[in-house]
Amino acid sequence: MATTVGNTKTQPAVTMDKLHIDSFTLQQDRVMDSKKKIGMAGVLYGCDENGDCVFDRETFSIADTDINTTVAMAAVAGGQTIEDFMATVVASRAAVTAEIANGTLDDAKLMAYFEAALGRILELHGKITLSSIE
């Protein structure tokens, strides 16, 4: 699967419209209500006429010291109240917990959501414009 982006770059004969994640870290201190910190580095790439990957020369990275707040503020900026956002979080967690409990949690769907989540985090930080996942 590849994450495609809308803010493409073009080198001679190669459109850089895919996202390669070089590294991803998640850290949380061992204390109650610890903030989730993430770091990510990546690069755009495309395929040439032979199907070979061509990576952009420019890489990018982010360091977010409180990803939960970043996502919540994006929802608020999008017109949701913080109360509605938190209610959606609770409902989403309950739905996933139900899928775990009844054995219907789909691993392939989880991988697709994971790729979309990484792309969305980079989009929230202004690094890419998420287009799709393939």
DRENBA-111525 format. One line per field, with one value per atom (N, C-alpha, C): x, y, z; residue number from 1; atom name. Coordinates in steps of 0.2 Angstrom, whole numbers. Each point is the difference from the previous one (the first is absolute). Layout:
! residues N
xx	c(X, ...) .
yy	c(Y, ...) .
zz	c(Z, ...) .
resi	c(NUM, ...) .
name	c(CA, ...) .
This chain:
! residues 134
xx	c(4, -4, 4, -2, 4, -5, 2, -4, 2, -6, 1, -1, 3, 0, -3, -3, -2, 5, 4, 5, 6, 0, 5, 6, 6, 5, 2, 3, 2, 8, 3, 7, 0, 5, -1, -3, -6, -4, -2, 0, -2, -4, -7, -4, 1, 2, 0, -6, -4, -7, -1, 5, -1, 4, -2, 4, 4, 6, 4, 2, -2, 1, 7, 5, 7, 0, -4, 0, -6, -2, -6, 1, -1, 1, -6, -2, -5, 2, 0, 2, -5, -1, -4, 3, 1, 3, -5, 3, -3, -3, -5, -3, -7, -5, -7, -1, -4, -2, 6, 5, 6, -2, 3, -1, 4, -4, 3, 5, 6, 5, 1, 0, 2, 6, 4, 4, 0, 1, -1, 5, 3, 4, -2, 0, -2, 2, -2, 2, -5, -1, -4, 4, -4, 3, -5, 3, -4, 4, -3, 3, 1, 6, 2, -4, 2, -3, 2, 5, 2, -3, -4, -3, 5, 6, 4, -2, 1, -1, 5, -2, 4, -2, 4, -1, 2, -4, 1, 6, 4, 6, -2, -6, -2, -4, 3, -4, -4, -4, -4, 0, -1, -2, -4, -3, -4, 1, -1, 1, -6, -5, -6, 0, 0, 0, -6, -6, -6, -5, 0, -4, -7, -2, -8, -2, 4, -3, 1, 5, 0, -6, -2, -6, -6, -1, -6, -1, 6, 0, -2, 2, -1, -8, -3, -7, -4, 2, -3, 1, 6, 1, -5, -1, -5, -7, -2, -7, -3, 4, -3, 1, -4, 1, 4, 4, 4, -4, -6, -4, -3, -1, -2, 6, 6, 6, 1, -1, 2, -6, -6, -5, 1, 3, 2, 5, 5, 6, -3, -4, -3, -4, -4, -4, 5, 5, 4, 4, 3, 3, -5, -6, -5, -1, 0, -1, 5, 7, 5, 1, -2, 0, -5, -5, -6, 3, 4, 2, 6, 4, 5, -4, -5, -4, -3, -3, -3, 4, 6, 5, -1, -2, -1, 4, 5, 5, 4, 0, 3, 7, 5, 7, 1, -2, 1, -3, -6, -3, 4, 3, 4, 6, 3, 6, -1, -6, -2, -1, -4, -1, 7, 5, 6, 4, 0, 3, -4, -6, -4, 2, 0, 2, 6, 6, 6, 0, -3, -1, -4, -5, -4, 4, 4, 4, 5, 3, 4, -3, -7, -4, -1, -2, -1, 6, 6, 6, 2, -4, 1, 6, 1, 5, -2, -6, -3, -7, -3, -8, -2, -3, -2, -5, 1, -4, -4, 4, -3, 6, -3, 5, -1, 5, -1, 2) .
yy	c(-6, 6, 6, 5, 7, 5, 5, 6, 5, 2, 5, 7, 5, 7, 4, 6, 5, 5, 1, 5, -3, -2, -4, 5, -3, 3, -4, 3, -3, 1, -6, 0, -2, 1, -2, -7, 0, -6, -4, 2, -3, 5, -2, 3, -2, 4, -2, 0, -5, 0, -5, -3, -5, 2, -3, 2, -6, 1, -6, 3, -4, 1, -3, 4, -2, -3, 4, -2, 3, -4, 2, -2, 5, -2, 2, -3, 2, -1, 5, 0, 2, -3, 2, -2, 5, -1, -4, -4, -4, 3, 5, 4, 1, 1, 0, 7, -1, 6, 2, -4, 2, 2, 5, 2, -5, -2, -4, 5, -2, 4, -4, 3, -4, 4, -4, 3, -4, 3, -3, 3, -4, 3, -4, 4, -3, 4, -3, 3, -2, 5, -2, -4, -4, -4, -2, -2, -2, -6, -2, -5, 2, -2, 2, -5, 1, -4, -7, -2, -7, -3, 4, -2, 0, 3, 1, 6, 0, 5, 6, 6, 6, 4, 1, 4, 7, 4, 8, 1, 5, 2, 3, 3, 4, -5, -1, -4, 5, -2, 4, -4, 3, -3, 4, -3, 3, -2, 4, -2, 3, -4, 2, -2, 5, -2, -2, 1, -2, -1, -6, -1, 0, -2, 0, 7, 5, 7, 2, -2, 2, -2, -6, -3, 4, 1, 3, 7, 4, 7, 0, -5, -1, -1, -4, -1, 7, 3, 6, 6, 0, 4, -1, -7, -2, 1, 3, 1, -4, -5, -4, 3, -1, 2, -5, 2, -4, -6, 2, -5, -5, 2, -5, -4, 3, -4, -5, 1, -5, -5, 2, -5, -5, 3, -5, -4, 2, -4, -6, 2, -5, -6, 3, -5, -4, 3, -4, -5, 2, -5, -6, 2, -6, -4, 3, -5, -4, 2, -4, -5, 2, -5, -6, 2, -5, -5, 3, -4, -5, 2, -4, -5, 1, -4, -6, 2, -5, -3, 1, -3, 3, 6, 2, 6, 1, 5, -2, 4, -2, 3, -5, 3, 4, -2, 4, 7, 0, 7, 4, -3, 3, 3, -4, 3, 6, -1, 6, 6, -1, 6, 3, -5, 2, 5, -3, 4, 7, 0, 6, 5, -3, 4, 3, -3, 3, 5, -1, 6, 6, -2, 6, 4, -3, 3, 5, -3, 5, 5, -1, 5, 6, -3, 5, 5, -3, 4, 4, 0, 4, -3, -7, -3, -3, -2, -3, 2, -2, 0, -7, -3, -7, -1, -4, -1, -7, -5, -7, -5, -6, -6, -5, -3, -5, -7) .
zz	c(0, 0, 0, -3, 0, 2, 3, 2, -6, -3, -6, 3, -3, 2, -5, 2, -5, -2, 4, -1, -3, -7, -3, -2, -1, -3, -6, -5, -6, -1, -1, -2, -8, -4, -7, 0, -3, -2, 6, 6, 6, 5, 1, 4, 7, 5, 7, 3, 0, 3, 5, 3, 5, 6, 6, 6, 2, 2, 3, 7, 5, 7, 2, 1, 2, 8, 4, 7, 3, 5, 4, 7, 5, 7, 4, 5, 5, 7, 4, 6, 5, 6, 5, 7, 4, 7, 4, 5, 4, 6, -1, 5, -3, 5, -2, -4, -5, -5, -4, -1, -4, -7, -3, -6, -5, -6, -5, -4, -1, -4, -6, -6, -6, -4, -3, -5, -7, -5, -6, -5, -5, -5, -7, -5, -6, -6, -6, -7, -5, -5, -5, -5, -4, -5, -6, -5, -6, -4, -5, -4, -7, -2, -7, -5, -7, -5, 1, 3, 1, 7, 3, 7, 6, -1, 5, 4, 7, 4, 0, 0, 0, 5, 5, 6, -1, 3, 0, 4, -2, 4, 7, 0, 6, 5, 6, 5, 5, 4, 5, 6, 6, 6, 4, 5, 5, 7, 5, 7, 3, 3, 3, 7, 5, 7, 3, -4, 3, -6, -3, -6, 1, 6, 2, -1, 3, 0, -8, -3, -7, -4, 1, -4, 2, 7, 3, -3, 0, -3, -7, -4, -7, -1, 4, 0, 2, 5, 2, -6, -3, -6, -5, -1, -5, 2, 5, 2, 5, 3, 5, 7, 5, 6, 4, 5, 3, 3, 3, 3, -6, -6, -5, -2, 0, -2, 5, 6, 6, 0, -2, 0, -6, -6, -5, 1, 4, 2, 4, 5, 5, -4, -5, -4, -5, -2, -5, 4, 6, 4, 2, 2, 1, -5, -7, -5, -2, 1, -1, 6, 6, 5, -1, -3, -1, -6, -5, -5, 3, 5, 3, 4, 3, 5, -4, -6, -4, -6, 0, -4, -8, -1, -7, -2, 5, -2, -6, -5, -7, 0, -1, 0, -6, -6, -6, 0, 3, 1, 5, 5, 5, -3, -5, -3, -5, -3, -4, 4, 6, 4, 3, 2, 2, -5, -6, -5, -1, 0, -1, 6, 6, 6, 0, -2, -1, -5, -6, -5, 3, 4, 3, 5, 4, 4, -3, -6, -4, -3, -2, -3, 6, 6, 5, 2, -2, 1, -6, -5, -6, -5, 1, -4, -7, 0, -6, 0, -6, -1, -1, 4, 0, -6, -4, -6, 0, 2, 0, 3, 1, 1, -5, -2, -6, 3) .
resi	c(1, 1, 1, 2, 2, 2, 3, 3, 3, 4, 4, 4, 5, 5, 5, 6, 6, 6, 7, 7, 7, 8, 8, 8, 9, 9, 9, 10, 10, 10, 11, 11, 11, 12, 12, 12, 13, 13, 13, 14, 14, 14, 15, 15, 15, 16, 16, 16, 17, 17, 17, 18, 18, 18, 19, 19, 19, 20, 20, 20, 21, 21, 21, 22, 22, 22, 23, 23, 23, 24, 24, 24, 25, 25, 25, 26, 26, 26, 27, 27, 27, 28, 28, 28, 29, 29, 29, 30, 30, 30, 31, 31, 31, 32, 32, 32, 33, 33, 33, 34, 34, 34, 35, 35, 35, 36, 36, 36, 37, 37, 37, 38, 38, 38, 39, 39, 39, 40, 40, 40, 41, 41, 41, 42, 42, 42, 43, 43, 43, 44, 44, 44, 45, 45, 45, 46, 46, 46, 47, 47, 47, 48, 48, 48, 49, 49, 49, 50, 50, 50, 51, 51, 51, 52, 52, 52, 53, 53, 53, 54, 54, 54, 55, 55, 55, 56, 56, 56, 57, 57, 57, 58, 58, 58, 59, 59, 59, 60, 60, 60, 61, 61, 61, 62, 62, 62, 63, 63, 63, 64, 64, 64, 65, 65, 65, 66, 66, 66, 67, 67, 67, 68, 68, 68, 69, 69, 69, 70, 70, 70, 71, 71, 71, 72, 72, 72, 73, 73, 73, 74, 74, 74, 75, 75, 75, 76, 76, 76, 77, 77, 77, 78, 78, 78, 79, 79, 79, 80, 80, 80, 81, 81, 81, 82, 82, 82, 83, 83, 83, 84, 84, 84, 85, 85, 85, 86, 86, 86, 87, 87, 87, 88, 88, 88, 89, 89, 89, 90, 90, 90, 91, 91, 91, 92, 92, 92, 93, 93, 93, 94, 94, 94, 95, 95, 95, 96, 96, 96, 97, 97, 97, 98, 98, 98, 99, 99, 99, 100, 100, 100, 101, 101, 101, 102, 102, 102, 103, 103, 103, 104, 104, 104, 105, 105, 105, 106, 106, 106, 107, 107, 107, 108, 108, 108, 109, 109, 109, 110, 110, 110, 111, 111, 111, 112, 112, 112, 113, 113, 113, 114, 114, 114, 115, 115, 115, 116, 116, 116, 117, 117, 117, 118, 118, 118, 119, 119, 119, 120, 120, 120, 121, 121, 121, 122, 122, 122, 123, 123, 123, 124, 124, 124, 125, 125, 125, 126, 126, 126, 127, 127, 127, 128, 128, 128, 129, 129, 129, 130, 130, 130, 131, 131, 131, 132, 132, 132, 133, 133, 133, 134, 134, 134) .
name	c(N, CA, C, N, CA, C, N, CA, C, N, CA, C, N, CA, C, N, CA, C, N, CA, C, N, CA, C, N, CA, C, N, CA, C, N, CA, C, N, CA, C, N, CA, C, N, CA, C, N, CA, C, N, CA, C, N, CA, C, N, CA, C, N, CA, C, N, CA, C, N, CA, C, N, CA, C, N, CA, C, N, CA, C, N, CA, C, N, CA, C, N, CA, C, N, CA, C, N, CA, C, N, CA, C, N, CA, C, N, CA, C, N, CA, C, N, CA, C, N, CA, C, N, CA, C, N, CA, C, N, CA, C, N, CA, C, N, CA, C, N, CA, C, N, CA, C, N, CA, C, N, CA, C, N, CA, C, N, CA, C, N, CA, C, N, CA, C, N, CA, C, N, CA, C, N, CA, C, N, CA, C, N, CA, C, N, CA, C, N, CA, C, N, CA, C, N, CA, C, N, CA, C, N, CA, C, N, CA, C, N, CA, C, N, CA, C, N, CA, C, N, CA, C, N, CA, C, N, CA, C, N, CA, C, N, CA, C, N, CA, C, N, CA, C, N, CA, C, N, CA, C, N, CA, C, N, CA, C, N, CA, C, N, CA, C, N, CA, C, N, CA, C, N, CA, C, N, CA, C, N, CA, C, N, CA, C, N, CA, C, N, CA, C, N, CA, C, N, CA, C, N, CA, C, N, CA, C, N, CA, C, N, CA, C, N, CA, C, N, CA, C, N, CA, C, N, CA, C, N, CA, C, N, CA, C, N, CA, C, N, CA, C, N, CA, C, N, CA, C, N, CA, C, N, CA, C, N, CA, C, N, CA, C, N, CA, C, N, CA, C, N, CA, C, N, CA, C, N, CA, C, N, CA, C, N, CA, C, N, CA, C, N, CA, C, N, CA, C, N, CA, C, N, CA, C, N, CA, C, N, CA, C, N, CA, C, N, CA, C, N, CA, C, N, CA, C, N, CA, C, N, CA, C, N, CA, C, N, CA, C, N, CA, C, N, CA, C, N, CA, C, N, CA, C, N, CA, C, N, CA, C, N, CA, C, N, CA, C) .
